[in-house]
Amino acid sequence: MGFPSDIEIAQKNEMVHINNVAEKLKIDLDDLELYGKYKAKLPLSLINKQKIDSNNLVLVTALTPTPAGEGKTTTSIGLTEGLNKIGKQATVVLREPSLGPVFGIKGGAAGGGYAQVVPMEDINLHFTGDFSAIEKANNLLSALIDNNIQSRTRSLDIDPRTIVWKRVIDMNDRALRDITLGLGGVSNGVPRQGGFNITPASEVMAILCMAENFEDLKERLGNIYIGSTFKERKTIYARDLKAENAMAILLKDAIKPNLVQTLEGNPAIIHGGPFANIAQGTNTIIATKTGLSLSEYVITEAGFGADLGAEKFLDIKCVSGGLKPKAMVLVATIRALRHHGGAKKEEYNDASVERVEKGFANVEKHIENCKKFGLNPVVAINAFPSDSAEEVKLIQDKCAAMGVQAIVAEGFAKGGDGMTDLATAVVKEVEAGKNNFKPLYDWKLPVKEKIEKIAKEIYGADGVDYSKKALTDLKKIESLGMSDSPICMAKTQKSFSDNEALVGRPTGFRVTVREFEFASGAKFIIPILGNMMRMPGLPAVPASEGMTIDNNGKISGLS
């Protein structure tokens, strides 16, 4: 028999009641809002600033993603198991999976092997309904906008051509990217162009992840930019439609973090789920602060490579939320290094010291970038059976030459027992007290200067070019008084550059800002590099085709 699938491992696991998980965190059981026996919502009253500052936040990130896979979530969960194995009280804090990738490419996003969060099926599907609430709040605003355009008595005179707000659905459906609304006569609305984004790309998702409390949530929702008026070109925000309270009502439960468990019964908090190539790519500030209020160590991850998720986590989330990570883990796989060294997909499992050595340039750049934030990373070599001893030693030697430890991580195959070495290395890094987090840039710098700093220092670009549309968009951002906002770059996750074909550590390139978007509620500026889509499509063979459910409700293929 081969290695069991993720869902087979998860279904064989005997979960403990969520009350037992809460007791590990010393949570009063009366504070739990139960969603069955294995899930619960946590109140925001558990957040304790004094404990946040004294406990230890560890960020897990990765090298530039490849089709070979990296395993940040698996490593994050495994590291949490490993820390608990060596006597540290640790909680993993993660994002919620989106149904789009679950039924499209990934098939699931709750870790893998013996490093998973459970109940795996629930987490990957509707979970506690947070994504549905975000979708409904987003689409309520859409309905209010179109209703106002239709109104003859209470119209705000919104010019439909200026509306940037789109509806959302949590599914990969390319047919909804660009649509025409309001057809069918005067009783059905005013015809205009519109479209759908996927729910993780909604600004409501970004706002939920940036909000500090319920009042902050309402204020941010009210600050959502909609468009401008016909006559005076006056800016219209969601608050002008009196939308913020109704939207917040729909989010009254979604703002509360979700408590579940790892396979080994350790605490896991899962909340929020923005993508990292088009949004900030991290869980909510509330979830992270809840974890830090309850746990000695909090392990969290940021989406895609360190040039995207980690940069945004550190420059946007940490600065906004007053968070200070004490350590950083950079996940790499030898298969991915072979890819960056020139291997084709069919060659990912073929040992090649030469390709790994060439591909290490990508890890080298990421290590350099981590150090720019005052953090000396620990490299986790996420183990695969095809790894050779020579390739592992090469990585460890090259990392050591940069003053960085590289530890083989076997959480996938062994759970916490395979992660104690990595856990020990992380604890030593934290306890050494040498890391001193600092953001890459000051939010008050001019917009172009902030973008150039990211492009040159993190991506390794020679410079930044701007299209005419981007320059026009930038004037709009400045006129709205948003120049002091942080930068949330939207670019391909497959390369340091804006050209996904340039793998490894490309040099001699420039990046182009094609246009700007902005999130006035989430409070960040979004330069668009290349053609970034906010509504993915399904692959030729969607993951959904391999899923089944039997007469007893047992699901297969969700992994």
C-alpha positions as CSV (number, residue, x, y, z in Angstrom):
1,M,0.0,0.0,0.0
2,G,1.1,3.5,-0.8
3,F,1.0,6.5,1.5
4,P,-2.6,7.3,2.5
5,S,-4.3,10.4,1.0
6,D,-4.8,13.5,3.2
7,I,-8.5,12.9,3.6
8,E,-7.9,9.2,4.5
9,I,-5.5,10.3,7.3
10,A,-8.0,13.0,8.5
11,Q,-10.9,10.6,8.5
12,K,-9.0,8.0,10.6
13,N,-8.0,10.6,13.1
14,E,-10.0,10.7,16.4
15,M,-10.7,14.3,17.1
16,V,-11.2,15.5,20.7
17,H,-14.2,17.7,21.6
18,I,-13.5,21.4,20.9
19,N,-14.0,22.0,24.7
20,N,-10.8,20.0,25.3
21,V,-8.9,22.2,22.8
22,A,-10.2,25.4,24.5
23,E,-9.1,24.1,27.9
24,K,-5.5,23.9,26.6
25,L,-5.8,27.7,26.0
26,K,-7.4,28.3,29.4
27,I,-10.6,29.6,27.6
28,D,-13.7,29.7,29.8
29,L,-16.1,27.2,28.1
30,D,-18.9,29.8,28.4
31,D,-16.9,32.0,25.9
32,L,-17.2,29.3,23.2
33,E,-19.8,29.6,20.5
34,L,-20.1,26.0,19.4
35,Y,-20.6,24.9,15.8
36,G,-21.1,21.2,16.5
37,K,-18.5,19.2,18.5
38,Y,-15.3,20.2,16.7
39,K,-15.6,23.9,15.8
40,A,-16.2,27.1,17.8
41,K,-16.2,30.8,17.4
42,L,-14.1,32.9,19.9
43,P,-15.2,36.3,21.3
44,L,-13.0,39.3,20.6
45,S,-12.9,39.9,24.4
46,L,-10.2,37.3,24.6
47,I,-7.6,39.7,23.1
48,N,-5.1,40.9,25.7
49,K,-2.5,43.5,24.6
50,Q,-0.1,42.7,27.4
51,K,0.1,39.0,26.5
52,I,0.4,39.8,22.8
53,D,3.5,41.8,23.4
54,S,5.1,39.2,25.6
55,N,4.4,36.1,23.5
56,N,6.1,34.9,20.3
57,L,4.9,35.4,16.8
58,V,6.6,33.2,14.1
59,L,5.9,33.8,10.4
60,V,6.2,30.9,7.9
61,T,6.9,31.9,4.3
62,A,8.5,30.2,1.3
63,L,10.6,30.4,-1.8
64,T,9.0,31.4,-5.1
65,P,6.1,28.9,-5.7
66,T,6.5,26.2,-8.4
67,P,4.2,23.4,-9.7
68,A,6.3,21.1,-7.5
69,G,4.7,22.5,-4.4
70,E,6.3,24.0,-1.2
71,G,4.0,23.2,1.7
72,K,3.8,26.4,3.9
73,T,0.6,25.3,5.6
74,T,1.8,21.8,6.2
75,T,5.1,23.2,7.7
76,S,3.1,25.7,9.8
77,I,0.9,23.0,11.3
78,G,3.8,20.5,11.7
79,L,5.9,23.2,13.4
80,T,3.1,23.8,15.9
81,E,3.0,20.0,16.6
82,G,6.7,20.0,17.0
83,L,6.7,22.9,19.4
84,N,4.1,21.3,21.6
85,K,6.2,18.1,21.5
86,I,9.2,19.9,23.0
87,G,7.1,21.4,25.7
88,K,6.2,24.8,24.3
89,Q,2.5,25.9,24.2
90,A,1.9,26.7,20.6
91,T,-1.1,27.5,18.4
92,V,-1.2,27.7,14.6
93,V,-3.2,30.6,13.1
94,L,-4.1,30.2,9.4
95,R,-6.3,31.4,6.6
96,E,-9.6,29.8,5.5
97,P,-9.5,28.0,2.2
98,S,-11.5,29.3,-0.8
99,L,-13.9,27.0,-2.6
100,G,-12.6,28.2,-5.9
101,P,-9.1,26.6,-5.6
102,V,-10.6,23.6,-3.6
103,F,-12.8,22.6,-6.5
104,G,-10.3,24.0,-9.1
105,I,-6.7,23.1,-8.6
106,K,-5.8,22.4,-5.0
107,G,-8.6,20.0,-3.9
108,G,-8.1,21.2,-0.4
109,A,-5.9,23.5,1.7
110,A,-5.8,22.3,5.3
111,G,-2.3,21.1,5.4
112,G,-1.2,17.6,4.3
113,G,-0.2,14.1,5.4
114,Y,0.2,14.0,9.2
115,A,0.3,17.8,9.5
116,Q,-3.3,18.8,9.0
117,V,-6.0,20.8,10.7
118,V,-9.4,19.1,11.3
119,P,-12.3,18.6,10.7
120,M,-10.7,18.8,7.3
121,E,-13.8,18.5,5.2
122,D,-15.6,21.2,7.0
123,I,-12.6,23.6,6.9
124,N,-12.3,23.1,3.1
125,L,-16.0,23.5,2.5
126,H,-18.5,25.9,4.2
127,F,-16.7,25.8,7.6
128,T,-18.6,28.3,9.9
129,G,-20.0,30.4,7.0
130,D,-17.5,33.3,7.1
131,F,-17.0,33.3,3.3
132,S,-20.7,33.3,2.8
133,A,-21.2,36.2,5.1
134,I,-18.4,38.2,3.4
135,E,-20.0,37.4,0.0
136,K,-23.4,38.6,1.2
137,A,-22.1,41.8,2.7
138,N,-20.2,42.6,-0.5
139,N,-23.3,41.8,-2.7
140,L,-25.6,43.8,-0.4
141,L,-23.5,46.9,-1.2
142,S,-23.8,46.0,-4.9
143,A,-27.5,45.8,-4.6
144,L,-27.7,49.1,-2.8
145,I,-25.6,50.8,-5.5
146,D,-27.9,49.5,-8.3
147,N,-31.0,50.3,-6.3
148,N,-29.8,53.9,-5.9
149,I,-29.1,54.3,-9.6
150,Q,-32.7,53.1,-10.3
151,S,-34.2,55.4,-7.7
152,R,-35.9,58.6,-8.8
153,T,-36.4,60.1,-5.4
154,R,-33.2,59.3,-3.4
155,S,-30.6,59.1,-6.2
156,L,-27.1,60.1,-5.4
157,D,-26.5,60.8,-9.1
158,I,-23.9,58.0,-9.4
159,D,-22.4,57.8,-12.8
160,P,-22.5,54.0,-13.6
161,R,-19.4,54.3,-15.8
162,T,-17.3,55.2,-12.8
163,I,-18.5,52.3,-10.5
164,V,-15.5,50.1,-9.5
165,W,-17.4,47.9,-7.0
166,K,-18.1,44.3,-8.2
167,R,-20.2,41.4,-7.0
168,V,-18.4,38.3,-5.7
169,I,-18.9,34.5,-5.5
170,D,-16.5,32.0,-3.9
171,M,-16.1,29.9,-7.0
172,N,-13.8,29.9,-10.1
173,D,-16.1,31.0,-12.8
174,R,-14.5,32.9,-15.7
175,A,-17.8,33.5,-17.4
176,L,-18.7,36.1,-14.7
177,R,-15.6,38.2,-15.1
178,D,-17.3,40.8,-17.3
179,I,-21.1,40.9,-17.6
180,T,-23.9,43.3,-18.4
181,L,-26.4,44.1,-15.6
182,G,-29.9,45.4,-15.5
183,L,-31.3,44.1,-18.8
184,G,-35.0,43.3,-19.3
185,G,-36.7,46.6,-19.1
186,V,-37.1,49.6,-16.7
187,S,-38.3,47.5,-13.8
188,N,-35.1,45.4,-13.8
189,G,-32.6,48.2,-13.2
190,V,-30.4,50.4,-15.3
191,P,-28.2,48.5,-17.8
192,R,-24.5,48.9,-17.1
193,Q,-21.3,46.9,-17.3
194,G,-20.3,44.9,-14.2
195,G,-18.7,41.7,-13.2
196,F,-17.8,39.3,-10.4
197,N,-14.6,38.8,-8.4
198,I,-13.8,35.7,-6.3
199,T,-14.7,36.2,-2.6
200,P,-11.0,36.2,-1.4
201,A,-10.5,39.2,-3.7
202,S,-13.3,41.2,-2.2
203,E,-12.4,44.4,-0.3
204,V,-14.8,43.2,2.4
205,M,-12.4,40.2,2.9
206,A,-9.4,42.6,3.1
207,I,-11.3,44.8,5.5
208,L,-12.3,41.9,7.8
209,C,-8.6,40.9,7.9
210,M,-7.4,44.4,8.7
211,A,-10.1,45.3,11.3
212,E,-9.1,45.6,14.9
213,N,-12.6,45.5,16.4
214,F,-16.3,45.9,15.4
215,E,-16.2,49.7,15.4
216,D,-13.1,49.7,13.2
217,L,-14.9,47.2,10.9
218,K,-17.9,49.5,10.4
219,E,-15.7,52.5,9.8
220,R,-13.7,50.7,7.1
221,L,-16.8,49.4,5.5
222,G,-18.2,52.9,5.3
223,N,-15.0,54.1,3.6
224,I,-15.3,51.7,0.6
225,Y,-15.0,53.7,-2.6
226,I,-17.8,53.2,-5.1
227,G,-17.4,55.8,-7.9
228,S,-18.4,59.4,-8.6
229,T,-21.4,61.5,-9.5
230,F,-22.4,62.7,-13.0
231,K,-22.6,66.4,-12.4
232,E,-20.0,67.4,-9.8
233,R,-17.7,64.3,-10.1
234,K,-18.2,64.0,-6.3
235,T,-16.7,60.9,-4.7
236,I,-19.2,58.4,-3.5
237,Y,-18.4,56.0,-0.6
238,A,-20.4,53.2,0.9
239,R,-21.3,55.4,3.9
240,D,-23.2,57.7,1.4
241,L,-25.5,54.8,0.8
242,K,-25.8,54.2,4.6
243,A,-24.5,50.7,3.9
244,E,-21.9,50.1,6.7
245,N,-24.2,49.1,9.5
246,A,-26.2,46.6,7.4
247,M,-23.0,45.2,6.0
248,A,-21.5,44.9,9.5
249,I,-24.7,43.1,10.7
250,L,-24.0,40.4,8.1
251,L,-20.5,40.1,9.5
252,K,-21.3,40.0,13.2
253,D,-20.3,36.4,13.5
254,A,-17.7,36.3,10.7
255,I,-15.5,38.8,12.6
256,K,-15.0,36.2,15.4
257,P,-12.1,33.8,14.8
258,N,-12.7,30.0,14.5
259,L,-11.1,27.5,16.8
260,V,-10.4,24.0,15.5
261,Q,-7.6,21.5,16.1
262,T,-4.6,19.8,14.6
263,L,-4.4,16.0,14.1
264,E,-2.5,15.8,17.4
265,G,-5.2,17.8,19.2
266,N,-3.4,21.1,19.5
267,P,-5.2,24.5,19.0
268,A,-5.7,25.9,15.5
269,I,-7.3,29.3,14.8
270,I,-8.5,29.8,11.3
271,H,-9.9,33.1,10.1
272,G,-10.1,35.1,6.9
273,G,-8.6,34.2,3.5
274,P,-7.4,36.9,1.1
275,F,-5.2,35.7,-1.8
276,A,-1.6,36.9,-1.7
277,N,-1.0,37.7,-5.3
278,I,-3.9,40.3,-5.5
279,A,-4.6,41.0,-1.8
280,Q,-2.6,40.9,1.5
281,G,-2.5,37.1,1.8
282,T,-2.7,36.7,5.5
283,N,-5.3,35.8,8.2
284,T,-7.0,38.4,10.2
285,I,-5.3,40.7,12.7
286,I,-8.0,39.7,15.2
287,A,-7.1,36.0,14.8
288,T,-3.4,36.6,15.2
289,K,-3.9,38.7,18.2
290,T,-6.3,36.2,19.7
291,G,-3.7,33.5,19.3
292,L,-1.0,35.6,20.9
293,S,-3.3,36.4,23.8
294,L,-3.8,32.7,24.5
295,S,-0.5,31.0,23.5
296,E,3.2,31.2,24.2
297,Y,4.0,30.6,20.5
298,V,1.8,31.5,17.5
299,I,2.8,30.1,14.1
300,T,1.2,31.8,11.1
301,E,1.8,31.7,7.4
302,A,1.6,34.2,4.5
303,G,0.5,33.2,1.0
304,F,2.8,32.4,-1.9
305,G,6.5,33.4,-1.8
306,A,8.2,35.7,0.7
307,D,8.2,38.5,-2.0
308,L,4.4,38.6,-1.9
309,G,2.7,37.2,1.3
310,A,5.6,37.8,3.7
311,E,6.4,41.3,2.4
312,K,2.7,42.3,2.8
313,F,2.4,40.6,6.2
314,L,5.4,42.6,7.5
315,D,4.8,45.9,5.7
316,I,1.0,46.1,6.0
317,K,-0.4,43.8,8.6
318,C,2.4,44.1,11.2
319,V,2.6,47.9,10.9
320,S,-1.2,48.3,11.0
321,G,-1.7,45.9,13.9
322,G,1.4,46.7,15.9
323,L,2.6,43.1,15.6
324,K,6.3,42.2,15.9
325,P,7.4,38.7,14.7
326,K,10.2,37.2,16.7
327,A,11.3,34.6,14.1
328,M,10.7,33.6,10.5
329,V,10.7,30.2,8.7
330,L,11.4,30.0,5.0
331,V,10.1,26.8,3.4
332,A,11.9,25.2,0.5
333,T,11.6,21.9,-1.2
334,I,14.4,20.2,-3.2
335,R,11.8,19.6,-5.9
336,A,11.1,23.3,-6.2
337,L,14.9,24.1,-6.3
338,R,15.2,21.6,-9.1
339,H,12.5,23.6,-10.9
340,H,14.3,26.9,-10.3
341,G,17.4,25.2,-11.5
342,G,15.9,24.3,-14.9
343,A,14.1,20.9,-14.3
344,K,11.0,20.2,-16.3
345,K,7.9,18.8,-14.5
346,E,8.7,15.2,-15.4
347,E,12.2,15.8,-13.9
348,Y,11.1,17.1,-10.5
349,N,11.8,13.8,-8.8
350,D,15.2,13.3,-10.5
351,A,18.1,14.0,-8.1
352,S,20.4,16.7,-9.4
353,V,22.9,18.5,-7.3
354,E,23.7,20.8,-10.2
355,R,20.1,21.9,-10.6
356,V,19.6,22.4,-6.9
357,E,22.8,24.5,-6.7
358,K,21.5,26.6,-9.6
359,G,18.0,26.9,-8.1
360,F,19.4,27.8,-4.6
361,A,19.8,31.4,-6.0
362,N,16.1,31.8,-5.4
363,V,16.3,30.8,-1.8
364,E,19.4,33.0,-1.4
365,K,17.5,36.1,-2.5
366,H,14.6,35.3,-0.2
367,I,17.1,34.9,2.8
368,E,18.6,38.3,1.9
369,N,15.1,39.8,1.8
370,C,14.1,38.4,5.2
371,K,17.2,39.9,6.7
372,K,16.2,43.4,5.4
373,F,13.3,43.2,7.8
374,G,15.6,42.5,10.7
375,L,14.7,38.8,10.7
376,N,17.2,35.9,10.4
377,P,15.2,33.0,8.9
378,V,15.4,29.3,9.6
379,V,15.1,27.4,6.4
380,A,12.7,24.4,6.5
381,I,13.6,21.8,3.9
382,N,10.1,20.2,3.5
383,A,11.1,16.6,2.9
384,F,10.1,14.4,-0.1
385,P,11.1,10.8,-0.7
386,S,13.0,11.8,-3.8
387,D,15.4,14.1,-1.9
388,S,19.0,12.9,-1.9
389,A,21.5,13.3,1.0
390,E,23.9,15.2,-1.3
391,E,21.2,17.8,-2.2
392,V,20.2,18.3,1.4
393,K,23.8,18.8,2.5
394,L,24.3,21.3,-0.4
395,I,21.4,23.4,0.9
396,Q,22.5,23.2,4.5
397,D,26.1,24.2,3.6
398,K,25.0,27.1,1.5
399,C,22.5,28.3,4.2
400,A,25.2,28.0,6.9
401,A,27.5,30.2,4.8
402,M,24.8,32.9,5.0
403,G,24.4,32.4,8.8
404,V,21.2,30.5,8.5
405,Q,20.2,27.1,9.7
406,A,18.5,24.7,7.3
407,I,16.6,21.9,9.0
408,V,14.9,18.9,7.3
409,A,11.2,19.1,8.1
410,E,9.3,15.8,8.1
411,G,5.9,16.9,9.3
412,F,4.0,15.5,6.3
413,A,5.2,11.9,7.0
414,K,5.7,12.0,10.7
415,G,3.6,14.8,12.2
416,G,5.1,16.5,15.3
417,D,7.8,13.8,15.7
418,G,9.3,14.9,12.4
419,M,9.3,18.6,13.3
420,T,11.1,18.7,16.7
421,D,14.4,19.7,15.2
422,L,12.8,22.6,13.3
423,A,10.9,23.5,16.5
424,T,14.1,23.5,18.5
425,A,15.9,25.7,16.0
426,V,13.0,28.2,16.0
427,V,13.0,28.4,19.8
428,K,16.7,29.0,19.8
429,E,16.3,31.8,17.2
430,V,13.6,33.4,19.3
431,E,15.4,33.1,22.6
432,A,18.6,34.4,21.2
433,G,16.8,37.8,21.0
434,K,18.8,39.0,18.0
435,N,15.9,39.5,15.6
436,N,14.6,43.0,15.6
437,F,11.7,43.4,13.1
438,K,11.6,46.6,11.1
439,P,9.4,47.4,8.1
440,L,11.0,47.9,4.7
441,Y,9.5,51.4,4.2
442,D,7.7,54.3,5.9
443,W,4.1,54.6,4.9
444,K,4.5,58.3,4.6
445,L,7.0,58.1,1.7
446,P,5.7,59.1,-1.7
447,V,3.8,56.3,-3.5
448,K,6.3,55.9,-6.3
449,E,9.2,55.7,-3.8
450,K,7.4,53.0,-1.8
451,I,6.8,50.9,-5.0
452,E,10.4,51.4,-6.1
453,K,11.7,50.2,-2.7
454,I,9.7,47.0,-3.0
455,A,10.6,46.4,-6.6
456,K,14.3,47.1,-6.2
457,E,15.0,45.6,-2.8
458,I,12.6,42.7,-2.7
459,Y,12.2,41.7,-6.3
460,G,15.7,42.7,-7.5
461,A,14.3,44.9,-10.3
462,D,16.4,47.7,-11.9
463,G,13.4,50.1,-11.8
464,V,9.7,50.7,-12.3
465,D,7.8,51.9,-15.4
466,Y,4.3,53.2,-15.4
467,S,1.6,53.1,-18.1
468,K,-0.4,56.3,-18.9
469,K,-3.4,54.7,-17.2
470,A,-1.3,54.0,-14.1
471,L,-0.2,57.7,-13.9
472,T,-3.8,58.8,-14.2
473,D,-4.9,56.4,-11.5
474,L,-2.1,57.6,-9.3
475,K,-3.4,61.2,-9.5
476,K,-6.9,59.9,-8.4
477,I,-5.3,58.1,-5.4
478,E,-3.5,61.3,-4.4
479,S,-6.6,63.4,-4.8
480,L,-8.4,61.0,-2.4
481,G,-5.8,61.6,0.2
482,M,-4.5,58.0,0.2
483,S,-0.8,58.7,-0.5
484,D,0.2,57.7,3.0
485,S,-1.3,54.2,2.6
486,P,0.9,51.0,2.4
487,I,1.5,49.2,-0.9
488,C,-0.2,45.9,-1.7
489,M,1.5,44.7,-4.9
490,A,-0.5,42.6,-7.3
491,K,1.8,40.5,-9.4
492,T,2.5,36.9,-10.5
493,Q,3.5,34.6,-7.7
494,K,5.7,32.5,-10.1
495,S,8.6,34.9,-10.3
496,F,10.4,37.7,-8.5
497,S,9.6,39.8,-11.6
498,D,6.3,40.5,-13.3
499,N,7.1,37.9,-16.0
500,E,6.2,34.4,-14.7
501,A,8.7,32.8,-17.1
502,L,11.7,34.3,-15.3
503,V,12.3,31.7,-12.6
504,G,15.2,31.4,-10.1
505,R,16.8,34.8,-9.3
506,P,16.3,37.0,-12.4
507,T,18.4,40.1,-12.9
508,G,18.5,42.9,-15.4
509,F,14.7,43.4,-15.5
510,R,12.2,46.3,-14.9
511,V,8.6,45.9,-13.7
512,T,5.7,47.8,-15.1
513,V,2.7,49.1,-13.2
514,R,-0.1,48.7,-15.7
515,E,-2.7,50.4,-13.5
516,F,-3.7,51.1,-9.9
517,E,-6.5,49.9,-7.8
518,F,-7.1,51.0,-4.2
519,A,-8.9,49.8,-1.2
520,S,-10.0,52.9,0.7
521,G,-11.7,50.8,3.4
522,A,-8.8,48.3,3.9
523,K,-6.5,51.3,3.5
524,F,-3.9,50.2,1.0
525,I,-2.9,51.0,-2.6
526,I,-2.8,48.2,-5.2
527,P,-0.3,48.6,-8.1
528,I,-1.2,46.0,-10.8
529,L,1.8,44.4,-12.4
530,G,0.9,42.5,-15.5
531,N,-2.6,41.0,-16.2
532,M,-3.8,40.0,-12.7
533,M,-7.3,38.3,-12.5
534,R,-9.6,38.7,-9.6
535,M,-11.8,35.9,-10.9
536,P,-9.8,32.7,-11.7
537,G,-11.1,30.0,-14.1
538,L,-11.2,26.3,-13.7
539,P,-8.4,24.1,-15.2
540,A,-9.1,21.6,-18.0
541,V,-9.6,18.9,-15.4
542,P,-11.0,20.5,-12.2
543,A,-10.3,18.8,-8.8
544,S,-14.1,18.5,-8.4
545,E,-14.1,15.6,-10.9
546,G,-12.1,13.5,-8.5
547,M,-14.5,14.0,-5.6
548,T,-17.2,11.7,-4.4
549,I,-19.7,11.4,-1.5
550,D,-21.3,8.1,-0.5
551,N,-24.7,7.3,1.0
552,N,-23.4,7.9,4.5
553,G,-22.0,11.3,3.6
554,K,-18.4,10.2,3.6
555,I,-16.4,12.4,1.2
556,S,-13.4,11.1,-0.9
557,G,-11.0,13.0,-3.2
558,L,-11.0,16.2,-1.1
559,S,-7.2,16.5,-0.8
